[in-house]
């Protein structure tokens, strides 16, 4: 898939990424690292997700943190040191001279602590305080999946529909629940079927500010995928964006190996929009 048009008038909305879970199904890797920080190549999968949004002009990121929050803090606080040669002058007045500019130098990353056991809905509700008054919508995604979604088209679809939330729909294996659609509207969710016939939520979403007031509360146990999304669907406030290109989550060791093999091949499908 090649992005059809990366141009959106005005500044792109911020990107909120859910990074607080424990990733128990990838336990052999996530004992040491939170799942969004598990590497594909030399960089965590979170970086790959952020690069995909940045390719379409997104500069602001809000990370909803919980499990092993300190790993994210360390990574971003030392990002320049990790990616550039540096000369460090020791002593009572230490200095650091970086010898290269980092391509991600214009990123603004907010590290939002949203609690260790907080549900995804509770995390979004808490992190929403970092939205600016001028943000009429924001992107929302998970920190464990990559895709070659055309972010510009996703946003255009959302704005054209005029509903509170737009969800990217993908065709995966049948181990997830499915979304039932009517035209461009999502009407309900089904439990896991034996065979995947339809779509699941691919995790690349656009959420309007109105969604926060209509469907979220300050309940820290609220899961975004349950009552909020279900009620939005029932109210006719959810739009589907069908993505027929590449999508892959990293839930298991096999998927972790697959994504790393694709990266090593030099032709990782999710990087097509980076060029």
Secondary structure, DSSP 8 states (H G I E B T S, - for coil): ---S----SS----EEEEE----GGGHHHHTTS-GGGSEETTEEHHHHHHHHHHTTT--EEEEEE-TTHHHHHHHHHTHHHHHS-EEEE-STT-EEEESS--TTTT-EEEEEE--SS--HHHHHHHHGGGS-TT-SEEEEEETTEEE---HHHHHHHHHHHT-SEEEEEE---TTS-EEEEETTEEEEEE---SS--SBEEEEEEEEEHHHHHHH--S-TT--IIIIIHHHHHHTT-EEEEE--S-EEE--SHHHHHHHHHHHHTT--GGGGGG-
